[in-house]
Amino acid sequence: MKKIFYLLLLMVAVYTCYNVLVKTTHFYGEKSSFVYNKTGLSDLADTLLAKKIILDKPSFLILAKLLSVEEKLKTGKFFVSKKTSLLSLLRMLRNNQQAKVKFILNRVRTRGELAKLIATTFETDSATCATYLNSNDSLVKFQTDTTQLLTLFIPNTYEFYWSTTMAKFLQKMKSTADQFWSNNNRIQKAKALGLTKNEVYTLASIVDEETNFDSDKKIIASVYQNRLKKSMPLQACPTIKYAMQDFTLTRIYDKYLSNPSPYNTYRHKGLPPGPIGTPSSKTIDLVLEAPSTDYIYFVAKADFSGYHHFSSNYEEHMKFAKEYQHKLDEYQEKKKQKAQ
């Protein structure tokens, strides 16, 4: 009997040592993740067990107690590599070795879109994000307001902790934007154009919506700069979409041009009150370095290539515009016939 008892004891010891020191995880794949929301170690153990990050709950709780994990554990998101031991896992929790998450910012057009993007990356929910982003009282510490908020955001991929607060998040975005503008003489280039950095950002947000081609972007930027210098309305179609809050519009009809929104650049001269999206850093530079031209008109080419015709006189512009409208009418009529 004693031999059996010692054998069982040895087996338990071996199992425990293996579990604690050698291997805990038994999930598929190279990595797994979990979130701790101050729900207690017992609930956390259940989550880890379900995700196959630990082999059993008792071992986890006993060792966590011995290592005083609960007293030091903080809310956060954690990544676990394959074959991580229980001891290593508990040390990671005790030392708050949180995973960093990637905030991937491309183009967003509204504070609502931005709130949803933030909520998909961080602990904060979209409603809390929206409340914060729509409050000038919250934004004043970052030297911005709801109208100029997007100017804090330079599209890129950023790393944060999952539990990062809105205040720390916006502070980092502001610091990054400030650094961006301080590089490559961007502020000086803006002043040379007679624009502030926020006005350049706003103009770039319009240019970014006009085309995907850099070769056209810089010419379009020169067209808008020429219109600003001549105190002409910008008459930028992307601002109508923003005014209508309908970004699916593929054609701007005359009925849309009466929209009273201050973002309607057909009715209101100059730049709109703020950006209509987050332009790429490359587009910002294309605006800052736009060539000097005498163009004041442009229209999409009738071959639907995405490129544009540029003109310095109205008659030539209308010739190209009629060609485009004719081809667009033909295309829409064929589309309608196919749908019938």
Rosetta blueprint (number, residue, H / E / L):
1 M L
2 K H
3 K H
4 I H
5 F H
6 Y H
7 L H
8 L H
9 L H
10 L H
11 M H
12 V H
13 A H
14 V H
15 Y H
16 T H
17 C H
18 Y H
19 N H
20 V H
21 L H
22 V H
23 K L
24 T L
25 T L
26 H L
27 F L
28 Y L
29 G L
30 E L
31 K E
32 S E
33 S E
34 F E
35 V E
36 Y E
37 N L
38 K L
39 T L
40 G L
41 L H
42 S H
43 D H
44 L H
45 A H
46 D H
47 T H
48 L H
49 L H
50 A H
51 K L
52 K L
53 I L
54 I L
55 L L
56 D L
57 K H
58 P H
59 S H
60 F H
61 L H
62 I H
63 L H
64 A H
65 K H
66 L H
67 L L
68 S L
69 V H
70 E H
71 E H
72 K H
73 L L
74 K L
75 T L
76 G E
77 K E
78 F E
79 F E
80 V E
81 S E
82 K L
83 K L
84 T L
85 S L
86 L H
87 L H
88 S H
89 L H
90 L H
91 R H
92 M H
93 L H
94 R H
95 N L
96 N L
97 Q L
98 Q L
99 A L
100 K E
101 V E
102 K E
103 F E
104 I E
105 L E
106 N L
107 R L
108 V L
109 R L
110 T L
111 R H
112 G H
113 E H
114 L H
115 A H
116 K H
117 L H
118 I H
119 A H
120 T H
121 T H
122 F L
123 E L
124 T L
125 D L
126 S H
127 A H
128 T H
129 C H
130 A H
131 T H
132 Y H
133 L H
134 N L
135 S L
136 N H
137 D H
138 S H
139 L H
140 V H
141 K H
142 F H
143 Q L
144 T L
145 D L
146 T L
147 T L
148 Q L
149 L H
150 L H
151 T H
152 L H
153 F L
154 I L
155 P L
156 N E
157 T E
158 Y E
159 E E
160 F E
161 Y E
162 W L
163 S L
164 T L
165 T L
166 M H
167 A H
168 K H
169 F H
170 L H
171 Q H
172 K H
173 M H
174 K H
175 S H
176 T H
177 A H
178 D H
179 Q H
180 F H
181 W H
182 S H
183 N H
184 N H
185 N H
186 R H
187 I H
188 Q H
189 K H
190 A H
191 K H
192 A H
193 L L
194 G L
195 L L
196 T L
197 K H
198 N H
199 E H
200 V H
201 Y H
202 T H
203 L H
204 A H
205 S H
206 I H
207 V H
208 D H
209 E H
210 E H
211 T L
212 N L
213 F L
214 D H
215 S H
216 D H
217 K H
218 K H
219 I H
220 I H
221 A H
222 S H
223 V H
224 Y H
225 Q H
226 N H
227 R H
228 L H
229 K H
230 K L
231 S L
232 M L
233 P L
234 L L
235 Q L
236 A L
237 C H
238 P H
239 T H
240 I H
241 K H
242 Y H
243 A H
244 M H
245 Q L
246 D L
247 F L
248 T L
249 L L
250 T L
251 R L
252 I L
253 Y L
254 D H
255 K H
256 Y H
257 L H
258 S H
259 N L
260 P L
261 S L
262 P L
263 Y L
264 N L
265 T L
266 Y L
267 R L
268 H L
269 K L
270 G L
271 L L
272 P L
273 P L
274 G L
275 P L
276 I L
277 G L
278 T L
279 P L
280 S L
281 S H
282 K H
283 T H
284 I H
285 D H
286 L H
287 V H
288 L H
289 E L
290 A L
291 P L
292 S L
293 T L
294 D L
295 Y L
296 I L
297 Y E
298 F E
299 V E
300 A E
301 K L
302 A L
303 D L
304 F L
305 S L
306 G L
307 Y L
308 H E
309 H E
310 F E
311 S E
312 S L
313 N L
314 Y H
315 E H
316 E H
317 H H
318 M H
319 K H
320 F H
321 A H
322 K H
323 E H
324 Y H
325 Q H
326 H H
327 K H
328 L H
329 D H
330 E H
331 Y H
332 Q H
333 E H
334 K H
335 K H
336 K H
337 Q H
338 K H
339 A H
340 Q L
